[in-house]
Amino acid sequence: MKLTLEGIRKDRDAFEKAGFRLPSFDYEKIRENTESRPVWIHFGAGNIFKAFQANVMQSLLNEGIMDTGLVAAEGYDYEIIEKSSRPHDNLSILATLKADNIVEKTVVGSIMKSYVLDSKNDREFSALKKIFSSPTLQMASFTITEKGYSLTDGKGQLLSSVSEDFAAGPASPDSYLGKVVSLLYERYLKGRMPIAMVSMDNCSHNGDKLYAAVTAFAREWCDRGLAEAGFSAYVHNPLSVSFPWTMIDKITPRPDAKVEALLKQDGLEDLDPVITSKNTYIAPFVNAEECEYLVIEDSFPGGRPPLDKGGIIFTERETVDKVEKMKVCTCLNPLHTTLAIFGCLFGYTLISEEMKNPLLKKLIKLIGYKEGLPVVVDPGIIDPKAFIDEVVNVRIPNPFLPDTPQRIATDTSQKLAIRFGETIKAYEKSPSLNTADLKYIPLVFAGWLRYLMGVDDSGNTFTPSPDPLLDSVTPYVAGFHPDTPPADLSVLDGLLSNDKIFGVNLISIGMAELVKSYFAEMLQGKGAVKAVLEKYVEQP
């Protein structure tokens, strides 16, 4: 069996016998409709898009709710389109990995056209300009990672490609956002038609990041006389161009070899992954968890597709913000970071395996339910307790998801403030809660100090995951030894007072002494970290 349109036509019975869900809509008709009146174009044809948004669209097509499909474009790594999408007629396989050991297999065929976003390629760029010139186009969405919206480097200097695009104008830009804004300028020239520019990347206030980049290009081009003066006003006007906030949540790991082997056993051919020249790992299939959330600010000046009928939630901006805070500050991210830190200390290589450890499972439940829920930001549209229930009982324990504590431990110094600091601040502000009652968040902080030593609980050395502050924070623990209880912990005060790392000054709020006490107990030799958890988690 081959993953192509002809392959499905030829071997439809074999696909269905092997348990694949297939597109049930009239493909040729939908493709014609999409070409003549496109509604939705998406930039960033990666795994989460294929596993989530494209699958939602397929459901709407199958049910007859939509009669146009998706257009996908890739502006960073053109080989994703050239070596993966097009050889399979833009089809992909979604392997939904359920916690009950069931793999649900779907052939996703909602992408009707795919393009490389290359302004130097006249054929491709002209086709994209035509799409942006269509009055039926309602939405351009993005999953290009948070870094994709940045116009500057780590030092705050304009990227060379951006600087060159600012000076050269919209005719043939090279930067990702420059190419996107050039297409938006084409839409402006063809009638100033409305559109929603929708970032669906997993970063805070993502719409603002896209807005800042787009308006910067428009302003520069207009100020330099390289674009019509009205273009800047067009992109600044939410009645013409909107930049909704969104919150997305779905775990979509890299295509897994076990899933590939399973699909090959079904008789599928040509599934070998490709590593592009830009080191992108792509495959004709994606594997993802069953749970998924996409909450979008309902700001669409030109109308929007009925994605709510596919499970996507539309609401006001304030609620999107609350959903994000619920997830990031209480219901998911703090639990993940806790497992990442202690998973590295206990030598785990899979997050799901950690959930078989009753100590770690109880610890994250105490952090989520006991310490987090009393101050959780409740968005009203998703129940926070039910969300944690799903995280603890379904999502994190899912044995099919090959996520590692080492990956999640990346950039921990950048995460502690939002994932734990916001809860501490809420306790500080509450007239009915006492910060001194927090016992498990300080335990995570102590675990992080112990993690920074690069020695696990069995005495084996390991390399801490990449972190921009690693060189700045590791000297604070350099003088300690895992087998030697320290006599003086005052050297830690400079770190524990850093409110940029912890979100609050742990010394000034009186939490530092408890953190240091836990940390000292973790320096009692092999097994000391486990002993501390047994002491404080089993008998709180």
Disulfide bonds with the S-S distance in Angstrom:
none
